[in-house]
Amino acid sequence: MNQTNQMNHLINDSDWSTMCGLIKNNRTLEILKDIYCLNFTNYCKNERYLHHYFSEKIQKHYPICYDDSNKCRLHPEWATGGEYKKRGNEYVIDDNDGTKGFIDFTIGNYSSLELGLEFKVMSSWKFQSIVFDYMKLLDCTNPLPEVISFSIIYRDKELSGQLTLNRINETIRALKTRLDKRLATTRPFLFWIIEITSQEKRFWYCNDLNTGFIEIH
């Protein structure tokens, strides 16, 4: 993707304001926006690279203090309060026979967190894995004031014609069913899915469970 193509995929202020909704952590939002706007010339499909890239940026504001954990403001692999289990190919709540999940990053004081963040890097659509991330973020037993999911799908050749808006919104329907009464309906959230090829880029976002995802191309 050359620089001209990259400029065609910048997010305008109106779309950005609408996307962010009620999320208050602007520093995290701006870093994610900068990642989206990168000129991707050679994809890095290892999600850990994205974790480290984000961590280096956000620690300017929320440091990891290795010598004093009480001063840490960035917490990788935060253990959830809820417990989950995989049954068949689905992740479900199971507080009797399940295990805790892990959220990629939480931000703030450990005892009074500000935000939870999940990343996903894929080369194809991973429905069950994405739904599980959404479950952890919007499970009311996990004390997170606001949450973000940031997912990237790298395509080798072209954008997928099968990845439709309705197919993506199936994640919201599954999320509601699986969490049921544990769905944190008032928690501010942003679910952001980006699809990238060498020449094109598009994304979908959701910040309202009733509205579902909206496509920006």
N, C-alpha and C positions, 0 to 999 in steps of 0.2 A: 504494500500500500504506500504510494508516494505521498508527499506532503500535501499536494492538491487534493487528493482523495480524502486524506485525513481531515482537512479543513471542512470538507462537506459533511462531516459527522460530528461537529461540535454541537453542544446542546444549547439552545437559546435560553435566555433568562426566564421567559415565561414558562417553558416546559420544565425547566429546572425547579422553579419555585413550586409549581404544581406537584412535581414528583416528590419533593422533600416533605411535603405535607406538614405533619406535626413533629418531625424529628428535630431535636434541638442541638444535637452535637454537630455543629457546622464544621469542625476540624476534620472529623471523620468523613463527612459528606464531601468536602472539598478534595480530600486525598483520593476518594473513590472516583470522583469526577475526573481528576487528573489522570488516573489509571485508564479510565474509559477513553480519554482523549489522546493517549499515547499513540505514536506512529508505529504500529505493530508490523515489523518487517521480517521477523523470524520468531515464530510463536514459541513460547516456553510452556509446555503442557504439564509441567510438574507443579502442582498446587503449592508445594512448600516454598518455591521461589516467590510466589505471590504473597505468602504469609510473611516472609522475611522482608520483602520489599515494603509492604504496608507497615510492618513493625518498625523498620528504620525511620519511616516518615512520621509515624504517630508518636514515637518516643521523644520527639522534640517538645511535645506537649504533655504526654502521659508516659513518664519513664518507667522502666523496669529497674528496680534498685536491688541488685543481687545480694548486697551486704545487709540489707534491712527490708524484709518483705513488707513490713508495716508501711513503708513509703512507696511501695509499688502502686502505680496507677494503671498499668497494663498487665492483664492476666491471661496468658495463653492456656488453651486446653482447660477451660473452666468447667468443673463437674456440675452437672445439672442436679436439681433436687428431685425431679421426676425420674422414674425408671422405665425402661423400654425393652422390648424384645422383638426379634424378627421371627415372624410366623409365615412360613412359605417365603414369598418375596416381599411381604409388607412389614413395616415397622409399626408396632402398636404399643399402647401404654400397658405396662405390666409391673405394678408396684409390689407384687408378691414374689414373682419369679424372674423379674427382669434385672437389668443393670443400668447404672447411670450413663447418660450420654455425656458428650463433651462439646462445648461451644468453642470455636476457634479462638476468639478473643472476647474478653469483657474489659470494660474501661471504667475507671473511677476507683474509689476506695473499695476494698474487698467487701466491707460490711455495708456499703451503701453505693452500689454500682449505678453507673449512668447509662450504659449501653451494652448490648450483646451483639456480636458480629460473626456471621458465618460466611466462609468463602467456598466456592465450588469451581473447579476447573475441569472441563470435560471435552471430549472429542465427539460425543454423541449425547443425545437426550437421556438423562438418568432420572426418570420420573420418581421412582421410589426413594432414591437418595435425596432428591430435592424436597420431597414431602417430609422426610424425616428431619431435615434441617428446619423446615418451617414449624414442625411440631415442637422441636426443642425451643425455638424462639418464642412461640406463642402459647406454650404451656404455662398456665397461671401458677403452677407450683415452682417455677423458676423465677426468682425475684429480679426481673429485668424491666426497668422503667420504659425503655424503648429498644428496638431491635432492627437490624439490617441483615439481609441476605444478599450477597453479591456473587453472581454466577456468570462464568464465561464459557461459551461453547466455541471451540476453534474448529473450523471446517477447512479441509484441505483444498476443496475445489469451489464449491458454491454454497450459498445459503440453502437450507433445507426447505423444500416445498411441503414437507409433511409436518413441520413444526408450526402448526396453526395456532391462532389465538384460543380457539376452543380447547385444543389439546393442552395448552399451557394452563388454562383455567381449570383443568381437571385436578391440578395440584391443590387449588383452593377448595374444591369440593371434597377431595380426600382429606385435607387438613381438618375441615369442619367435622367430618364424620368421625375421624379417629380421635380427635381431642374432645369432641362433644362438650360436656359441661366444664371441662378444664380449659377451654379456649378463652384466652385473655382478650375479650372482645373490645376493650377500651385501650389496649396497649398500642401506642404509636409504633408503626412499623413501615419499612420499605423493603419490598422484594424486587430485586433488579436482575434481569436476565439479559445477557448480551451475547449476540452471535456474530462471529467475525470470520471473514475469509481474507485472502490477500488483497481483494479489491473492494469488498463491501463490509458494511457494518449495520446492524439494526439492534434494537433492544425493546424489551417489554418491562413495564413496571407495575406494581400493585401497592397501594397504600390504603386500600379500603376493601374489606372482605366482601361487601355487598356489590361493589362495582366490578371487582376482579381486575385482571390485567388489562393494560392499555398498550398498544404497539406504537413505537416511534421508529420510522424508517427513513 
